[in-house]
């Protein structure tokens, strides 16, 4: 009984996943709508990631000193 319910739920969830064609259409629509803002968004995302990694490295040094005290 439980396995049939699990199978029904998993099959209904998989029925709503988009295929490759739908994903391609969504990608094209997103590129048309947001294409002009995409380079600046990616540049700011890269800068944020670089700053986050730098902060993680700086925080590791401070954290080890706090653990010794």
C-alpha positions as a printed Julia matrix, in Angstrom:
69×3 Matrix{Float64}:
  0.0    0.0     0.0
  2.74   2.48    1.0
  4.82   1.65   -2.06
  1.88   2.29   -4.39
  1.27   5.69   -2.75
  4.97   6.53   -3.06
  4.95   5.47   -6.7
  1.86   7.59   -7.39
  3.4   10.65   -5.74
  6.74  10.26   -7.52
  5.06   9.75  -10.9
  2.87  12.82  -10.41
  5.89  14.93   -9.45
  7.86  13.72  -12.46
  4.92  14.5   -14.72
  5.43  18.21  -14.04
  9.15  18.41  -14.8
  9.91  20.3   -18.02
 11.67  18.54  -20.86
 14.57  19.81  -22.95
 12.28  21.64  -25.37
 10.5   23.54  -22.63
 13.8   24.42  -20.95
 15.17  25.77  -24.24
 12.07  27.94  -24.73
 12.33  29.28  -21.17
 16.03  30.04  -21.69
 15.34  31.96  -24.91
 12.57  33.98  -23.25
 14.86  34.83  -20.31
 17.64  35.9   -22.65
 15.27  38.15  -24.61
 13.82  39.73  -21.47
 16.98  40.06  -19.39
 19.76  39.94  -22.02
 20.83  43.55  -21.64
 21.18  43.27  -17.85
 22.86  39.87  -17.88
 26.53  40.98  -18.25
 26.34  43.46  -15.38
 24.5   40.94  -13.19
 27.12  38.25  -13.82
 29.93  40.74  -13.19
 28.42  41.74   -9.85
 27.85  38.07   -8.96
 31.52  37.31   -9.69
 32.66  40.25   -7.57
 30.42  39.16   -4.71
 31.74  35.61   -4.89
 35.33  36.86   -4.88
 34.66  39.06   -1.83
 32.91  36.18   -0.05
 35.87  33.85   -0.6
 38.26  36.58    0.57
 36.18  37.06    3.72
 36.15  33.3     4.36
 39.95  33.18    4.11
 40.33  36.19    6.41
 37.83  34.71    8.86
 39.72  31.42    9.09
 42.76  33.16   10.54
 40.7   35.03   13.12
 38.67  31.97   14.07
 41.72  29.85   14.84
 43.06  32.55   17.18
 39.73  32.67   19.03
 39.7   28.91   19.54
 43.11  28.96   21.23
 41.99  31.39   23.94
